[in-house]
């Protein structure tokens, strides 16, 4: 099982692929597959059939999972995409920006 350094709610920037350079908020993570779902990134159209008489069918847009290695966390302090460093302070792990040392 892979441990992701990216958490739900982080702002990330895509560093490779068709959405390179775009930023978005992490909606949820899939640690077993090493993937993240980002708001407004890697969007695909999906054709949905109505399952019953009350439900409406149609074409919807849906965010698909993206490999976590293709994104970098954006530091809220220096506003740069950065790698994450883990520091232990007072017996507690914290995620720290490699550029400015600000807490993520």
N, CA and C atoms as a LAMMPS dump frame, in Angstrom:
ITEM: TIMESTEP
0
ITEM: NUMBER OF ATOMS
312
ITEM: BOX BOUNDS ff ff ff
-5.0000000000000000e+02 5.0000000000000000e+02
-5.0000000000000000e+02 5.0000000000000000e+02
-5.0000000000000000e+02 5.0000000000000000e+02
ITEM: ATOMS id mol type element x y z
1 1 1 N 0.837 -1.176 0
2 1 2 C 0 0 0
3 1 3 C 0.885 1.243 0
4 2 1 N 0.573 2.189 -0.886
5 2 2 C 1.375 3.4 -1.008
6 2 3 C 0.86 4.49 -0.082
7 3 1 N 1.778 5.204 0.54
8 3 2 C 1.395 6.342 1.364
9 3 3 C 1.539 7.598 0.514
10 4 1 N 0.456 8.349 0.382
11 4 2 C 0.492 9.579 -0.404
12 4 3 C 0.821 10.753 0.501
13 5 1 N 1.633 11.68 -0.012
14 5 2 C 1.929 12.897 0.721
15 5 3 C 0.905 13.98 0.395
16 6 1 N 0.032 13.713 -0.564
17 6 2 C -1.019 14.648 -0.961
18 6 3 C -2.287 14.281 -0.197
19 7 1 N -2.923 15.283 0.378
20 7 2 C -4.117 15.062 1.188
21 7 3 C -5.323 15.745 0.562
22 8 1 N -6.508 15.337 0.994
23 8 2 C -7.754 15.942 0.544
24 8 3 C -7.772 17.412 0.96
25 9 1 N -8.147 18.288 0.02
26 9 2 C -8.208 19.721 0.308
27 9 3 C -6.963 20.487 -0.093
28 10 1 N -5.863 19.795 -0.428
29 10 2 C -4.641 20.465 -0.882
30 10 3 C -4.871 21.106 -2.244
31 11 1 N -4.192 22.214 -2.495
32 11 2 C -4.169 22.813 -3.828
33 11 3 C -2.948 22.253 -4.536
34 12 1 N -3.165 21.683 -5.721
35 12 2 C -2.069 21.06 -6.459
36 12 3 C -1.991 21.619 -7.87
37 13 1 N -0.8 21.485 -8.469
38 13 2 C -0.582 21.902 -9.851
39 13 3 C -0.153 20.678 -10.647
40 14 1 N -0.744 20.511 -11.851
41 14 2 C -0.404 19.387 -12.722
42 14 3 C 0.909 19.722 -13.416
43 15 1 N 1.879 18.796 -13.399
44 15 2 C 3.192 19.066 -13.964
45 15 3 C 3.431 18.363 -15.295
46 16 1 N 2.531 17.461 -15.689
47 16 2 C 2.699 16.778 -16.967
48 16 3 C 1.339 16.337 -17.508
49 17 1 N 1.254 16.177 -18.815
50 17 2 C 0.017 15.725 -19.436
51 17 3 C -0.759 16.851 -20.091
52 18 1 N -1.991 16.544 -20.49
53 18 2 C -2.802 17.51 -21.234
54 18 3 C -3.232 18.711 -20.398
55 19 1 N -3.288 18.557 -19.076
56 19 2 C -3.693 19.641 -18.182
57 19 3 C -2.501 20.302 -17.498
58 20 1 N -1.302 20.196 -18.073
59 20 2 C -0.082 20.73 -17.464
60 20 3 C -0.213 22.225 -17.171
61 21 1 N 0.186 22.615 -15.971
62 21 2 C 0.15 24.016 -15.576
63 21 3 C -1.123 24.442 -14.864
64 22 1 N -2.17 23.642 -14.934
65 22 2 C -3.439 23.99 -14.296
66 22 3 C -3.416 23.603 -12.82
67 23 1 N -4.12 24.368 -12.001
68 23 2 C -4.186 24.088 -10.577
69 23 3 C -5.617 23.776 -10.178
70 24 1 N -5.76 23.029 -9.117
71 24 2 C -7.08 22.681 -8.61
72 24 3 C -6.979 22.115 -7.208
73 25 1 N -8.148 21.916 -6.605
74 25 2 C -8.232 21.398 -5.242
75 25 3 C -8.476 19.89 -5.28
76 26 1 N -7.813 19.147 -4.417
77 26 2 C -7.96 17.692 -4.357
78 26 3 C -9.308 17.364 -3.726
79 27 1 N -10.157 16.634 -4.479
80 27 2 C -11.468 16.232 -3.967
81 27 3 C -11.36 14.99 -3.097
82 28 1 N -10.623 13.98 -3.582
83 28 2 C -10.319 12.813 -2.758
84 28 3 C -9.134 12.061 -3.338
85 29 1 N -8.56 11.17 -2.531
86 29 2 C -7.375 10.415 -2.935
87 29 3 C -7.696 8.929 -2.964
88 30 1 N -6.919 8.196 -3.772
89 30 2 C -7.023 6.736 -3.842
90 30 3 C -5.618 6.192 -3.56
91 31 1 N -5.251 6.046 -2.276
92 31 2 C -3.888 5.65 -1.932
93 31 3 C -3.476 4.281 -2.469
94 32 1 N -4.403 3.339 -2.544
95 32 2 C -4.066 1.996 -3.027
96 32 3 C -3.607 2.022 -4.477
97 33 1 N -4.167 2.933 -5.275
98 33 2 C -3.802 3.043 -6.681
99 33 3 C -2.796 4.167 -6.928
100 34 1 N -2.502 4.976 -5.919
101 34 2 C -1.569 6.092 -6.072
102 34 3 C -2.14 7.198 -6.941
103 35 1 N -3.441 7.464 -6.806
104 35 2 C -4.11 8.447 -7.659
105 35 3 C -4.852 9.484 -6.817
106 36 1 N -5.113 10.637 -7.445
107 36 2 C -5.88 11.706 -6.823
108 36 3 C -6.924 12.211 -7.804
109 37 1 N -8.049 12.695 -7.28
110 37 2 C -9.097 13.303 -8.107
111 37 3 C -9.077 14.793 -7.797
112 38 1 N -8.907 15.612 -8.857
113 38 2 C -8.749 17.053 -8.703
114 38 3 C -9.919 17.764 -9.358
115 39 1 N -10.436 18.781 -8.685
116 39 2 C -11.583 19.538 -9.163
117 39 3 C -11.256 20.259 -10.477
118 40 1 N -12.011 19.928 -11.542
119 40 2 C -11.86 20.59 -12.834
120 40 3 C -10.707 20.098 -13.684
121 41 1 N -9.978 19.074 -13.252
122 41 2 C -8.829 18.544 -13.983
123 41 3 C -9.133 17.112 -14.422
124 42 1 N -8.672 16.731 -15.625
125 42 2 C -8.865 15.393 -16.19
126 42 3 C -10.352 15.054 -16.279
127 43 1 N -11.112 15.948 -16.899
128 43 2 C -12.559 15.814 -17.005
129 43 3 C -12.913 15.023 -18.263
130 44 1 N -13.829 14.063 -18.109
131 44 2 C -14.307 13.261 -19.233
132 44 3 C -15.826 13.32 -19.265
133 45 1 N -16.402 13.139 -20.453
134 45 2 C -17.854 13.09 -20.56
135 45 3 C -18.303 11.65 -20.42
136 46 1 N -19.423 11.472 -19.749
137 46 2 C -19.946 10.138 -19.501
138 46 3 C -21.422 10.124 -19.879
139 47 1 N -21.84 9.123 -20.638
140 47 2 C -23.231 8.964 -21.028
141 47 3 C -23.932 8.117 -19.976
142 48 1 N -24.984 8.668 -19.382
143 48 2 C -25.678 8.004 -18.281
144 48 3 C -27.098 7.666 -18.716
145 49 1 N -27.472 6.394 -18.516
146 49 2 C -28.853 5.964 -18.794
147 49 3 C -29.677 6.128 -17.531
148 50 1 N -30.938 6.493 -17.669
149 50 2 C -31.782 6.564 -16.466
150 50 3 C -32.012 5.162 -15.907
151 51 1 N -31.842 4.994 -14.609
152 51 2 C -32.004 3.687 -13.965
153 51 3 C -33.465 3.397 -13.626
154 52 1 N -34.253 4.45 -13.428
155 52 2 C -35.674 4.26 -13.157
156 52 3 C -36.45 5.434 -13.772
157 53 1 N -37.763 5.46 -13.601
158 53 2 C -38.596 6.478 -14.242
159 53 3 C -38.336 7.883 -13.691
160 54 1 N -37.909 7.991 -12.426
161 54 2 C -37.677 9.306 -11.828
162 54 3 C -36.311 9.882 -12.183
163 55 1 N -35.351 9.023 -12.491
164 55 2 C -34.002 9.49 -12.769
165 55 3 C -33.877 9.958 -14.207
166 56 1 N -33.101 11.02 -14.402
167 56 2 C -32.914 11.574 -15.732
168 56 3 C -31.569 11.111 -16.298
169 57 1 N -31.543 10.748 -17.565
170 57 2 C -30.315 10.354 -18.234
171 57 3 C -29.701 11.554 -18.93
172 58 1 N -28.554 11.344 -19.551
173 58 2 C -27.917 12.425 -20.299
174 58 3 C -26.413 12.286 -20.295
175 59 1 N -25.757 13.367 -20.69
176 59 2 C -24.304 13.397 -20.747
177 59 3 C -23.817 14.266 -19.596
178 60 1 N -22.951 13.703 -18.746
179 60 2 C -22.413 14.448 -17.613
180 60 3 C -20.898 14.529 -17.738
181 61 1 N -20.324 15.529 -17.104
182 61 2 C -18.866 15.664 -17.055
183 61 3 C -18.411 15.186 -15.686
184 62 1 N -17.334 14.394 -15.675
185 62 2 C -16.867 13.766 -14.448
186 62 3 C -15.348 13.845 -14.374
187 63 1 N -14.816 14.18 -13.187
188 63 2 C -13.371 14.186 -12.979
189 63 3 C -12.887 12.755 -12.771
190 64 1 N -11.855 12.371 -13.503
191 64 2 C -11.285 11.032 -13.381
192 64 3 C -10.006 11.09 -12.55
193 65 1 N -9.618 9.984 -11.923
194 65 2 C -8.381 9.974 -11.13
195 65 3 C -7.151 10.235 -11.991
196 66 1 N -6.19 10.918 -11.407
197 66 2 C -4.929 11.256 -12.063
198 66 3 C -3.805 10.727 -11.176
199 67 1 N -2.729 10.221 -11.78
200 67 2 C -1.612 9.684 -10.996
201 67 3 C -1.026 10.768 -10.093
202 68 1 N -0.795 10.427 -8.847
203 68 2 C -0.287 11.391 -7.866
204 68 3 C 1.115 11.874 -8.212
205 69 1 N 1.876 11.095 -8.977
206 69 2 C 3.229 11.506 -9.35
207 69 3 C 3.216 12.608 -10.405
208 70 1 N 2.059 12.896 -10.986
209 70 2 C 1.947 13.927 -12.014
210 70 3 C 1.521 15.277 -11.465
211 71 1 N 1.388 15.381 -10.143
212 71 2 C 0.988 16.65 -9.534
213 71 3 C 1.949 17.029 -8.411
214 72 1 N 2.035 18.341 -8.14
215 72 2 C 2.839 18.863 -7.033
216 72 3 C 1.964 19.766 -6.181
217 73 1 N 2.158 19.713 -4.89
218 73 2 C 1.408 20.547 -3.964
219 73 3 C 1.882 21.993 -4.103
220 74 1 N 0.932 22.941 -4.121
221 74 2 C 1.254 24.363 -4.179
222 74 3 C 1.277 24.894 -2.754
223 75 1 N 2.392 25.509 -2.376
224 75 2 C 2.559 26.061 -1.025
225 75 3 C 1.654 27.279 -0.858
226 76 1 N 0.853 27.327 0.215
227 76 2 C -0.023 28.483 0.418
228 76 3 C 0.737 29.755 0.8
229 77 1 N 1.987 29.61 1.261
230 77 2 C 2.766 30.775 1.691
231 77 3 C 3.518 31.428 0.526
232 78 1 N 4.262 30.62 -0.259
233 78 2 C 5.066 31.18 -1.36
234 78 3 C 4.409 31 -2.728
235 79 1 N 3.272 30.292 -2.79
236 79 2 C 2.489 30.089 -4.017
237 79 3 C 3.299 29.447 -5.144
238 80 1 N 4.207 28.521 -4.789
239 80 2 C 4.992 27.782 -5.774
240 80 3 C 4.707 26.297 -5.623
241 81 1 N 4.721 25.536 -6.748
242 81 2 C 4.628 24.083 -6.616
243 81 3 C 5.901 23.57 -5.945
244 82 1 N 5.732 22.678 -4.99
245 82 2 C 6.88 22.255 -4.195
246 82 3 C 6.805 20.788 -3.832
247 83 1 N 7.964 20.219 -3.516
248 83 2 C 8.004 18.895 -2.932
249 83 3 C 7.762 19.037 -1.438
250 84 1 N 7.359 17.958 -0.821
251 84 2 C 6.985 18.01 0.592
252 84 3 C 8.064 17.361 1.441
253 85 1 N 8.438 18.071 2.499
254 85 2 C 9.394 17.552 3.467
255 85 3 C 8.628 17.299 4.762
256 86 1 N 8.901 16.191 5.425
257 86 2 C 8.236 15.868 6.674
258 86 3 C 9.173 16.159 7.835
259 87 1 N 8.688 16.962 8.774
260 87 2 C 9.471 17.267 9.965
261 87 3 C 8.709 16.797 11.197
262 88 1 N 9.462 16.404 12.215
263 88 2 C 8.844 15.985 13.463
264 88 3 C 9.141 17.051 14.508
265 89 1 N 8.081 17.674 15.01
266 89 2 C 8.223 18.704 16.04
267 89 3 C 7.255 18.377 17.174
268 90 1 N 7.769 18.343 18.385
269 90 2 C 6.964 18.023 19.569
270 90 3 C 6.28 16.668 19.441
271 91 1 N 6.944 15.707 18.807
272 91 2 C 6.4 14.367 18.643
273 91 3 C 5.276 14.281 17.634
274 92 1 N 5.137 15.293 16.794
275 92 2 C 4.055 15.339 15.814
276 92 3 C 4.628 15.589 14.425
277 93 1 N 4.173 14.817 13.427
278 93 2 C 4.646 14.992 12.054
279 93 3 C 3.947 16.174 11.405
280 94 1 N 4.716 17.003 10.7
281 94 2 C 4.129 18.101 9.936
282 94 3 C 4.715 18.097 8.53
283 95 1 N 3.907 18.525 7.563
284 95 2 C 4.368 18.641 6.185
285 95 3 C 4.87 20.063 5.965
286 96 1 N 6.072 20.188 5.366
287 96 2 C 6.732 21.479 5.229
288 96 3 C 7.141 21.698 3.775
289 97 1 N 7.051 22.951 3.307
290 97 2 C 7.475 23.333 1.963
291 97 3 C 8.986 23.299 1.866
292 98 1 N 9.532 22.755 0.775
293 98 2 C 10.987 22.685 0.585
294 98 3 C 11.58 24.052 0.232
295 99 1 N 10.761 24.963 -0.349
296 99 2 C 11.271 26.274 -0.757
297 99 3 C 11.366 27.247 0.42
298 100 1 N 10.235 27.474 1.086
299 100 2 C 10.182 28.536 2.1
300 100 3 C 10.135 28.007 3.533
301 101 1 N 9.896 26.735 3.719
302 101 2 C 9.823 26.164 5.059
303 101 3 C 8.478 26.363 5.736
304 102 1 N 7.505 26.884 4.986
305 102 2 C 6.162 27.089 5.534
306 102 3 C 5.417 25.778 5.688
307 103 1 N 4.526 25.719 6.673
308 103 2 C 3.761 24.505 6.924
309 103 3 C 2.621 24.377 5.917
310 104 1 N 2.392 23.142 5.452
311 104 2 C 1.321 22.896 4.481
312 104 3 C 0.059 22.45 5.162
